[in-house]
């Protein structure tokens, strides 16, 4: 199995394909489960999405969900991280006047992890990966 983690929209688009092929929710679920493993939607989710498709609702873009508006934007959090990448979640929460869990959720959504006391991107860019390879070869 590859390291590919599908986004919700991708899974919905694949399910539209199965809908067009007239696959049942159970069949679709089993195919998705075989292809995506733990990242596959549940059978209930497949049923719910197929029901939506039957009513000609094929839009897979995420809808705006009602609820409490954001208390801060990701750019504000990123600016604080650019200023001091060593701040703790608690310190960031105090500076933005939000709960620590909110900071934790947003950092995760931004793809940030705490590494050696600094908040860094979870995914390395191409240059960073190449530097790692060069350094590894030098150490051999």
LINPE-V29041 format. One record per pair of residues at least 12 apart in sequence whose C-alpha atoms are under 6 Angstrom apart, sorted by the first residue. I is the first residue (numbers start at 1). GAP is how many residues later the second one is. D is the distance in Angstrom with one decimal. If there is no record, write none. Layout:
i:I gap:GAP d:D
i:I gap:GAP d:D
This chain:
i:9 gap:51 d:5.4
i:25 gap:21 d:5.5
i:25 gap:22 d:5.1
i:29 gap:14 d:5.4
i:85 gap:33 d:5.1
i:85 gap:34 d:5.3
i:86 gap:31 d:5.6
i:86 gap:32 d:4.6
